[in-house]
Amino acid sequence: MQNEIQLPPLANVPVVRIEDVLEQHTHGLVIDLRSPGEYAHDHVPGALNVPLLDDAGRALVGLAYTQESPGAGFQHGQALIEARIAELVQEVAELAAWDAPTLDPARVVRAATQAGLEELDALVAPQLPSSLEQGAVVLHCWRGGLRSRSVVGLLRAMGLDRAVGLHGGYKAYRSLVIEELEQWSSRQTYVLRGLTGVGKTLVLREIERLRPGWTLDLEGCAGHRSSLLGMVGLDPVSQKEFESRMGTCLRHRPVGPLVLEGESRRVGDAVIPAPVWAALDGGENLLLRADIPRRIEVLATDYLAQTKALPKLREQLIKVEERMQGTPDLPGLLDAGRIDELVKLLLTDYYDPLYLHSEVGRSYACEIDASDVGQAALDVVDWIEGSAEIKTAGANHA
C-alpha cells in the first residue's frame, strides 16, 4: 500500500498588536478573513478581504452555534471550510507572493479538526511576539479567535512562516479607534463656512494639497455631502467606517492647524463624534463667498458629473420638492435639461434659507472670495499662518 503523505503539524500562532500594525505596517499585507458583509461594514485601513466563509456560511455557522451548541457550529464550519480552504490558500499565496506547496490544505484541516473544537483551540493558541517583522502577512477575523488562528496555523505549517495573527482581531482595532477619537482634541481649529455652492469642499481639498495633513474632510470620510441630495453620485459609509476614516486622518496628521468644512452634527446618517464636533463647533469661522453664477457652476458640476447618478438625483429632487411650497416641477426641470434654472431654484429657495437660519448669531474672523479655488485656498493658508504668527508674537510679548 502506498505510504500516506506526512501532514505538517499545526503549532501555536504568533500574534501582533493592532498598534504595531498601524504604526509599522503601512505598506504591509493585512488580510481580513471575515465575511464580505462584515468587511464592507468596516475594516482595518488597507486590509484586503479573503473571506473564510461567505455571508450565508457565516450565518449558518452562527445559527448552529447559538441555537444548538458550540460543537454543532464547529461541525458546520468544518465542512464549509474544508470546501473553501484550498481556494483561500491560493488567494493568500498570490497576495503574499508565496509559492504554496502542492499539499492539499483540506487534508490538513481534516487532520487538525478531527480531535474536536477544544483540542484545535489549544493547538493554535496565541503567542504575542515582541515585534512585528518586516514583510509579515497579518491575518485576522472578528476577535482574533479560532477562525483566524486556524488559518494562520495552517499557512505557517505549509511554509508561510511570515503569517501572523492580529491580537484581538477587528474588535481590537475598533476599540482603538473609539479610544483615539474619545481622547482627541485640537487647539487650532478653523472652519470654512458659506452658502451651498461657494466651493467649501473644493477649497478644503486644495488646502490639503498645499498643506498636507492640515484638513479633515468629514464629507469625504462619510461619502455624503450632508444634505438631502448629499448621497447622489457617492457611496455613503457606515458609522464605524466613518469613524475609521476619521481615525486614520487624525492618527497620522502633523501637529498644527486643523481646517474643516462647517457641518451639522450629522453628515448624512453618520454622526460626528463629540470631540470632533466640539472642535468644529468651537473653531474660528472663515466665511467663503461667491456669486450666484459661480455657485450654480459648482453645484451643477458636482451633482451632474456622473450620468449614472441622474436617476438617484431625480428621486431625491422629488423629496426636496415635497419640502418646498409653490415651486416648479424640479424633476421636470432636470428631465428638460434646464439645469441652471433648476440649480438656481435649489440654491435660492431651498439651500440658502436653511443655511442662513442655521448661521444666525455666528461670527466670522474673515471673509474670502472663493470664486477661484486655488486663490481662495492660498488666502485661507495665508490668513491662518498670519494669525498664528500674531498669536505667537503676542504670547512672547506677554
Buried (B, 14 or more C-beta within 10 A) or exposed (E): EEEEEEBBEBEBBBBBBBEBBBEBBEEBBBBBBBBBEBBBBBBBBBBBBBBBBBBEBBEBBBEBBEEEEEEBBBBBBBEBBBEBBBEBBEBBBEEBEBEBBEBBBBBBBBEBBEEEBEEBBEBBEBEEBEEBBEEBBBBBBBBBBBBBBBBBBBBBBBBBEBBBBBBBBBBBBBEBBBEBBEEBEBEBBBBBBBBBBBBBBBBBBBBBEEBEBBBBBBBBBBBBBBBBBBBBBBEBBBBBBBBBBBBBBBBEBEEBBBBBBBBEEEBBEBBBBEBBBBBBEEBBBBBBBBEBEBBBBBBBEBBBEEEEBBEBBBEBBEEBBEEBEEBEEBBEBBEEEBBBEBBBBBBEBBBBEBBEEEBEEEEBBBEBBBBBBEBBBBBBBEBBEEBEEEEEEEEEEE
